[in-house]
């Protein structure tokens, strides 16, 4: 893996040298391909949760000025890492911001998005493991992004923001979707859609390996958000991730290529409050509004506030702007 990353770094350096000797007459044309990337916070700044924001470049060179649509895929290949909690928190944030979005719950054996938010927003279940279903999902996206007419002839704008929670142990299928179906390049070229991969990690080596595997077949075709779940300890305790030379090399290549690679944290919600929400199938907002358990109200209110602070650091690639607090 390290050899591959080193080879890619040498290729990028070669490309930079070629760009330096490009005829000056092309400079005016190339400036149209430069997209300004919004800065959430200053590089190196520490947030309330204690994590340090990675240095980010201010421009991204792409073949277009921007993407008009965004698909956010939440994964954490090992069960129990916290991906469902993150997906629920992001859905709650979208709702609070009154974002028009459509969620897909592919974790049908533990359907948190459907159970907690099915009656609050549009959630469709997706059996990710049945052959052919992802093909149908890709084709359905085409219809969902297109404008339609209601019964009175008024235009209903197509969807532009999608949230997909993947089930555990789905890495092999995701790899096949990317490599055999050309999913990422297809949604980019045909749907004007950029994919963000959210990887929720714990402190174990499996989380590191999963991220490296994702990079192997996604490369620069997606934007990355790595979420350290503080249920497993403080940010500085994610030693295996921090000390991985492969992760460091991967980050360097992506940042050099102006591909967003952001690290955030997910706050830990005390067990008493988490279990109360789970037992009663309450959204985070309902946990705040209920009056039976005052302690739960306070805990959830603090949790969602910290959660929104963190996702706000990656707002440009999560379909968010000006994330509010409850």
C-alpha positions as CSV (number, residue, x, y, z in Angstrom):
1,X,0.0,0.0,0.0
2,X,2.8,2.4,1.0
3,X,4.6,1.8,-2.3
4,X,1.4,2.6,-4.3
5,X,1.0,5.8,-2.4
6,X,4.6,6.8,-2.9
7,X,4.3,6.1,-6.7
8,X,1.1,8.3,-6.8
9,X,3.0,11.1,-4.9
10,X,5.8,11.0,-7.5
11,X,3.3,11.2,-10.4
12,X,1.6,14.2,-8.8
13,X,5.0,15.9,-8.4
14,X,5.7,15.3,-12.1
15,X,2.3,16.8,-13.0
16,X,3.2,19.9,-11.0
17,X,6.4,20.3,-12.9
18,X,4.7,20.0,-16.2
19,X,2.1,22.6,-15.2
20,X,4.9,25.1,-14.4
21,X,6.2,25.1,-18.0
22,X,2.7,25.3,-19.6
23,X,2.4,28.1,-22.1
24,X,1.1,31.3,-20.4
25,X,-1.6,31.6,-23.0
26,X,-3.5,28.8,-21.3
27,X,-3.5,30.5,-17.9
28,X,-6.7,32.6,-18.5
29,X,-8.6,29.5,-19.7
30,X,-7.5,27.4,-16.7
31,X,-8.7,29.9,-14.2
32,X,-12.3,29.0,-15.0
33,X,-11.6,25.5,-13.6
34,X,-10.6,26.8,-10.2
35,X,-13.3,26.5,-7.5
36,X,-13.0,28.4,-4.3
37,X,-13.5,26.1,-1.3
38,X,-15.1,27.6,1.8
39,X,-13.1,27.5,5.0
40,X,-15.0,26.4,8.1
41,X,-12.3,27.2,10.6
42,X,-8.6,28.0,10.6
43,X,-6.2,25.2,10.0
44,X,-4.7,23.9,13.2
45,X,-7.5,25.4,15.3
46,X,-8.8,23.2,18.1
47,X,-12.6,22.8,18.4
48,X,-14.6,22.4,21.6
49,X,-14.4,18.6,21.3
50,X,-10.6,18.8,21.2
51,X,-9.7,17.7,17.7
52,X,-7.4,19.6,15.4
53,X,-8.6,20.7,12.0
54,X,-6.4,19.5,9.2
55,X,-4.7,22.0,7.0
56,X,-6.9,22.6,3.9
57,X,-6.1,24.2,0.6
58,X,-8.3,27.2,-0.4
59,X,-8.8,26.1,-4.0
60,X,-9.8,22.9,-5.8
61,X,-8.9,22.3,-9.4
62,X,-11.7,20.3,-11.0
63,X,-13.3,20.0,-14.5
64,X,-16.2,22.1,-13.4
65,X,-17.0,25.0,-11.1
66,X,-19.1,23.0,-8.7
67,X,-21.4,20.0,-8.4
68,X,-25.1,20.7,-8.2
69,X,-25.9,17.5,-6.3
70,X,-24.4,15.6,-3.3
71,X,-24.6,12.0,-2.2
72,X,-23.4,11.4,1.4
73,X,-22.5,7.8,2.1
74,X,-22.1,6.9,5.8
75,X,-20.1,3.7,6.4
76,X,-18.2,2.0,9.2
77,X,-17.7,-1.5,8.0
78,X,-17.6,-3.1,11.5
79,X,-20.9,-3.2,13.3
80,X,-21.2,-1.1,16.5
81,X,-18.8,1.6,15.4
82,X,-21.5,4.3,15.5
83,X,-22.4,4.9,11.8
84,X,-26.1,4.7,12.5
85,X,-25.9,7.3,15.3
86,X,-24.0,9.6,12.9
87,X,-26.5,9.1,10.1
88,X,-29.3,9.9,12.5
89,X,-27.5,13.0,13.7
90,X,-27.0,14.2,10.2
91,X,-30.6,13.5,9.3
92,X,-31.7,15.6,12.3
93,X,-29.3,18.4,11.2
94,X,-30.8,18.4,7.7
95,X,-34.3,18.5,9.2
96,X,-33.5,21.4,11.5
97,X,-32.0,23.3,8.6
98,X,-35.1,22.5,6.5
99,X,-32.9,20.8,3.9
100,X,-34.7,18.9,1.1
101,X,-33.1,15.5,1.1
102,X,-33.9,11.8,0.6
103,X,-32.4,9.1,2.8
104,X,-31.7,5.5,1.9
105,X,-31.4,3.0,4.8
106,X,-29.3,0.1,3.5
107,X,-28.8,-1.3,7.0
108,X,-32.1,-3.2,6.9
109,X,-31.2,-5.6,9.7
110,X,-30.8,-2.6,12.0
111,X,-32.8,0.1,10.3
112,X,-32.1,3.1,12.5
113,X,-32.9,5.7,9.9
114,X,-36.2,4.1,9.0
115,X,-37.2,3.4,12.7
116,X,-36.2,6.8,14.1
117,X,-36.9,9.1,11.1
118,X,-39.2,7.3,8.8
119,X,-42.1,9.5,9.7
120,X,-40.1,12.7,9.8
121,X,-38.5,12.7,6.3
122,X,-38.4,10.6,3.2
123,X,-36.5,7.3,3.9
124,X,-36.3,4.4,1.6
125,X,-34.9,1.0,2.5
126,X,-32.3,-0.5,0.2
127,X,-31.3,-4.1,0.4
128,X,-27.6,-3.6,-0.5
129,X,-26.8,-7.3,-0.4
130,X,-29.3,-8.5,-3.0
131,X,-27.7,-8.6,-6.5
132,X,-29.1,-6.0,-8.8
133,X,-30.6,-3.7,-6.2
134,X,-27.7,-1.2,-6.4
135,X,-28.2,-1.1,-10.1
136,X,-31.8,-0.1,-9.6
137,X,-30.7,2.5,-7.0
138,X,-28.4,4.1,-9.6
139,X,-31.2,4.2,-12.1
140,X,-33.7,5.5,-9.6
141,X,-31.3,8.4,-8.8
142,X,-31.7,9.6,-12.4
143,X,-35.5,10.0,-11.9
144,X,-35.1,11.5,-8.5
145,X,-32.9,14.4,-9.6
146,X,-35.2,15.3,-12.5
147,X,-38.0,17.9,-12.1
148,X,-41.5,16.6,-12.2
149,X,-45.0,18.0,-12.3
150,X,-47.7,17.8,-9.7
151,X,-51.4,17.1,-10.4
152,X,-51.9,20.8,-11.1
153,X,-49.0,21.1,-13.5
154,X,-46.7,22.9,-11.1
155,X,-43.0,22.0,-11.3
156,X,-41.6,19.9,-8.4
157,X,-37.8,20.4,-8.3
158,X,-35.7,17.3,-8.4
159,X,-33.7,16.2,-5.3
160,X,-30.2,17.4,-5.0
161,X,-29.1,16.0,-1.6
162,X,-29.1,12.3,-0.7
163,X,-28.0,10.4,2.5
164,X,-27.2,6.7,2.3
165,X,-26.3,4.6,5.3
166,X,-24.5,1.4,4.4
167,X,-24.8,-1.9,6.4
168,X,-21.8,-3.5,8.2
169,X,-19.6,-5.8,6.1
170,X,-20.5,-4.1,2.8
171,X,-17.1,-3.2,1.7
172,X,-16.8,-5.9,-0.9
173,X,-20.1,-4.9,-2.5
174,X,-19.2,-1.2,-2.4
175,X,-15.9,-2.0,-4.1
176,X,-17.7,-3.9,-6.8
177,X,-20.2,-1.1,-7.3
178,X,-17.4,1.4,-7.8
179,X,-15.2,-0.8,-10.0
180,X,-17.7,-2.8,-12.0
181,X,-20.6,-0.4,-12.3
182,X,-18.4,2.7,-12.5
183,X,-20.8,4.2,-10.0
184,X,-18.7,7.2,-9.0
185,X,-17.8,8.3,-12.5
186,X,-21.3,7.8,-13.7
187,X,-23.0,10.0,-11.1
188,X,-20.3,12.6,-11.6
189,X,-20.6,12.7,-15.4
190,X,-24.4,12.0,-15.9
191,X,-25.9,13.4,-12.7
192,X,-23.5,16.3,-11.9
193,X,-23.2,14.7,-8.4
194,X,-20.3,14.4,-6.0
195,X,-20.0,11.7,-3.5
196,X,-18.8,12.2,0.1
197,X,-17.7,9.1,2.0
198,X,-18.2,9.4,5.8
199,X,-16.1,6.8,7.6
200,X,-16.9,6.4,11.3
201,X,-14.0,4.9,13.1
202,X,-13.1,3.4,16.5
203,X,-9.6,3.0,17.9
204,X,-9.0,-0.5,16.5
205,X,-6.8,-1.4,13.5
206,X,-9.8,-2.6,11.5
207,X,-11.0,1.0,11.2
208,X,-7.6,2.0,9.7
209,X,-7.6,-0.9,7.3
210,X,-11.1,-0.1,6.2
211,X,-10.2,3.5,5.3
212,X,-7.1,2.4,3.4
213,X,-9.2,-0.1,1.5
214,X,-11.8,2.5,0.6
215,X,-9.1,4.8,-0.7
216,X,-7.6,2.0,-2.8
217,X,-10.8,1.8,-5.0
218,X,-12.2,5.3,-4.5
219,X,-9.0,7.4,-4.8
220,X,-9.8,11.0,-5.7
221,X,-13.3,10.3,-7.0
222,X,-14.9,11.2,-3.6
223,X,-14.5,13.6,-0.7
224,X,-13.6,12.1,2.7
225,X,-14.9,12.8,6.2
226,X,-13.3,10.7,9.0
227,X,-15.4,10.7,12.2
228,X,-13.7,9.7,15.4
229,X,-16.4,8.3,17.7
230,X,-15.6,9.6,21.2
231,X,-17.5,6.7,22.7
232,X,-14.2,4.9,22.2
233,X,-12.1,7.5,23.9
234,X,-10.7,11.0,23.4
235,X,-9.3,12.1,20.0
236,X,-5.6,11.6,21.1
237,X,-6.4,8.0,22.0
238,X,-6.9,7.1,18.3
239,X,-3.3,6.1,18.2
240,X,-3.4,3.4,15.4
241,X,-5.1,5.9,13.1
242,X,-2.7,8.7,14.0
243,X,0.5,6.7,13.6
244,X,-0.5,4.9,10.4
245,X,2.1,5.8,7.7
246,X,-0.4,4.7,5.0
247,X,-3.1,7.1,6.4
248,X,-0.5,10.0,6.5
249,X,0.6,9.3,2.9
250,X,-3.0,9.1,1.7
251,X,-4.0,12.4,3.4
252,X,-0.9,14.1,1.9
253,X,-1.8,12.9,-1.6
254,X,-5.4,14.0,-1.3
255,X,-4.7,17.4,0.2
256,X,-2.0,18.0,-2.5
257,X,-4.7,17.1,-5.1
258,X,-7.1,19.5,-3.5
259,X,-9.5,16.7,-2.5
260,X,-11.2,17.4,0.8
261,X,-10.1,15.1,3.6
262,X,-11.6,16.2,6.9
263,X,-11.4,14.8,10.4
264,X,-14.1,15.5,12.9
265,X,-15.4,13.9,16.1
266,X,-18.8,12.5,17.2
267,X,-19.5,13.3,20.8
268,X,-20.3,10.5,23.2
269,X,-24.0,10.3,24.4
270,X,-24.3,8.9,27.9
271,X,-25.8,5.4,28.0
272,X,-28.9,6.4,30.0
273,X,-29.9,9.0,27.4
274,X,-29.0,6.8,24.4
275,X,-31.0,3.9,25.8
276,X,-34.1,6.1,26.4
277,X,-34.1,7.3,22.8
278,X,-33.6,3.7,21.6
279,X,-36.3,2.2,23.8
280,X,-38.9,4.8,22.7
281,X,-37.7,5.2,19.1
282,X,-37.3,8.9,19.5
283,X,-35.5,11.3,17.3
284,X,-32.9,13.5,18.9
285,X,-35.3,16.4,18.7
286,X,-38.0,14.4,20.4
287,X,-35.5,13.5,23.1
288,X,-35.1,17.2,23.7
289,X,-38.9,18.0,23.6
290,X,-40.0,15.1,25.9
291,X,-40.7,16.0,29.6
292,X,-40.6,12.5,31.2
293,X,-36.8,12.5,31.6
294,X,-35.2,15.9,32.3
295,X,-31.8,14.4,32.4
296,X,-32.3,13.0,28.8
297,X,-33.4,16.4,27.6
298,X,-30.2,18.1,28.8
299,X,-27.9,15.3,27.6
300,X,-29.4,15.1,24.1
301,X,-29.5,18.9,23.8
302,X,-25.8,19.1,24.6
303,X,-25.0,16.2,22.3
304,X,-26.7,17.5,19.2
305,X,-25.2,21.0,19.8
306,X,-21.7,19.5,19.8
307,X,-22.6,17.2,16.9
308,X,-23.6,20.2,14.8
309,X,-20.5,22.0,15.6
310,X,-18.5,19.1,14.3
311,X,-20.4,18.5,11.0
312,X,-20.3,22.2,10.5
313,X,-16.5,21.8,10.0
314,X,-17.3,19.7,6.9
315,X,-20.4,21.7,5.8
316,X,-19.1,22.2,2.3
317,X,-19.1,18.5,1.5
318,X,-22.0,17.4,3.7
319,X,-24.6,19.5,2.0
320,X,-24.7,21.9,4.9
321,X,-24.6,25.7,5.4
322,X,-24.7,27.7,8.6
323,X,-25.5,24.8,10.8
324,X,-27.9,25.9,13.6
325,X,-27.9,24.8,17.2
326,X,-31.0,23.7,19.0
